[in-house]
């Protein structure tokens, strides 16, 4: 049952099995942070981990740390820590490069595994997915088509029999819609298409089972729910069955089978390591590892249960002032965010700014969506109640109409 009072929320916090993990984070006083779906909070151990990497591993041990501190193997050791969060084997995930680069690698590799020339994507996907797909198909002499993946258009497009690769986000960045990974992957395979999943808004937010779903490839970022820090490296998943044949386009030294032979011709490394390209961002890797080590202490089923309870609470409170949600009410179709439509034209951005002035941080996505992310590792039920109360007050009072809240910053 959804709590209706702050006292009931406090009781839920007292019984929360994840409550102790809040102490693993540095959280500013007087701030309720509902933007962890864009940039996660700072793990308490991150500064020390980064300082040790810089001062000891780099400063004292110098180049020896490629061996002694495991720098060379970081893409694989970090990948093995991401793997349980996405339902993959430890040998199927590597960490390195950014989401855009990894998306390009997987799209081209998937196209090279097919004799078809169409990449099918979603019309409302996050722009980088659309832009990277546009570049990939241009270089590959292929074609990009876009459909609404949540309606009948997807099945109709796949049934044409000419789709090589289907590219979808598991959770929609704008609405928070959670898609049926297993069902969609099965449908695509039935029509002879491979699938690349974007997990940026689902890893650390919802249960993921790449292996059980039969997924072919996946990419995701680590600076949102995984708390890897701004600019943290992304991860890439390639199903074991594709390792031998996958041919990715950014063939760099770190992806070579025997890099220290320094041979002039490229030979891909065995396994998922063939998807690596250049040198790794080791300072950023140190920050990411601190975030992943917190996740090793979390029960994913408990994370999901708390996420749904918190989003239920926020949705109920938002509805009390007539704010419409584009986030599904159904649990099996909801990620870990709530997306509300602005109550009138031009109101969304200033409402979010008015909330930020009150210490409640969410964000705005043009043209009309107010987004609020729910991160169960460090967010409390009383935080959700207080944030929702502030939202109700800001909307009901009209305080967001003040001119100062209409000043647009570069990042919204």
C-alpha positions, 0 to 999 in steps of 0.5 A, a space after each residue: 500500500 502506498 504511504 500517505 503520510 510522512 510518518 508512514 514513509 519514516 516507518 518504511 525507511 526504518 525497515 528498509 533493508 537498503 538503508 545502510 547503503 545511504 552512508 556509502 554516499 556523500 550527499 549535500 545537506 538540504 538537497 533531495 537529489 532526484 537526478 541520479 538518472 542523469 548523474 549519480 551521487 558521489 560514493 564516499 570511497 571515490 575520492 580516496 580511491 582516485 587519490 590512491 590511483 594518482 598518488 601511489 599507482 601513478 606517482 610512486 609505481 609509475 609505469 609498473 602499475 600496468 602490471 602491478 596495479 592491473 591497469 592493463 586488465 581494467 576493461 575486463 576486471 571492471 566488465 566482470 563487475 558490471 556483468 551481474 548487473 546486466 545478467 551477463 557472463 563476466 567474459 561478455 562485458 568490457 568497460 572502456 570508451 564512451 557510449 557513443 563509440 561503443 554503440 558505433 562498434 556494436 552497430 557496425 559489428 552487427 551489420 557485418 554479421 548480416 547480409 541485410 542493410 537496414 538498421 531499425 531504430 526508435 523515432 524518439 530515442 536519445 539523440 546520440 543513438 540516432 546520430 551514431 546510427 546515422 553515421 554508421 549506416 552512412 559508412 556501411 552503405 546501409 539504411 536507417 528506419 525509425 518506428 514507434 517501438 511501443 506500438 504495432 509499427 515495430 512488428 510490422 517493420 520487422 516482418 518486412 524481412 530486410 532488417 539487419 539490426 534493431 537498436 532500442 533503449 531498454 528504458 526510454 530516457 524521456 518517459 521511463 517506459 520499460 520495454 520487454 527485452 526478452 519478447 522484443 529480442 525473440 521477435 527480432 530473431 524470428 525475423 532474422 534481425 540482431 538486436 543492440 540494446 541501450 541500457 543507459 537508463 536501465 542498468 542499476 535501475 531495473 532487473 536486466 537479463 541479457 543472457 536469458 533474453 538472448 540479446 546480441 549486443 548491448 551498451 550502457 553508461 556508468 555515470 547514472 545509476 552506477 555512480 561512476 562519476 561525470 565522464 565515466 567510461 561506458 560498457 559494452 556487451 557482446 554475447 559469447 556466440 558472436 565473439 569469434 565472428 564479430 568484426 568491429 570497426 575501431 580496431 585499435 592496439 588494445 583490441 589486438 590479440 598480441 599487442 606487445 608483439 607490435 605486429 603491423 597487421 591487426 588480429 582481433 583479440 579472442 572474446 569480447 576484448 576484440 571490442 576494445 580500441 585505445 588506452 583506458 581512462 584509468 583515473 576515471 576507472 578508479 572512480 567507477 570501481 568505487 561505485 561498482 563496489 557499492 553495487 556489490 553490496 546491494 540486493 537487486 530485487 530489493 532495489 527494484 522493489 524500493 524503486 517501484 514503491 518510491 515511484 508509486 508514492 511520487 506519482 500519487 502525490 503528483 496526481 493530486 495537483 493534476 499533473 499528468 504522467 507519461 510514465 506507465 502506472 504498470 510496474 512491469 512497464 516502468 523504469 526508475 523515473 517519473 516523467 510528468 508533463 508540464 501543466 501548461 505551455 512553458 511551465 516545465 522548465 521554471 517549475 523544475 527551477 523553482 524546485 531546485 531553489 527549494 533543494 529538490 533537484 530534477 531536470 527538464 527535457 524539451 519540449 514539455 517533460 519534467 523528469 525525476 529519477 529515483 535511486 534506491 541506494 541513497 534515496 529515502 521514502 521521506 525524501 520522496 514524500 518531501 520532494 513530492 510535497 514541494 512539487 505540489 506546493 510549487 505548482 499550486 502556489 504558482 511561485 514558478 511564474 517568477 521571472 528568475 525561474 525562466 532564465 535558461 542555462 545551457 544544461 537543462 
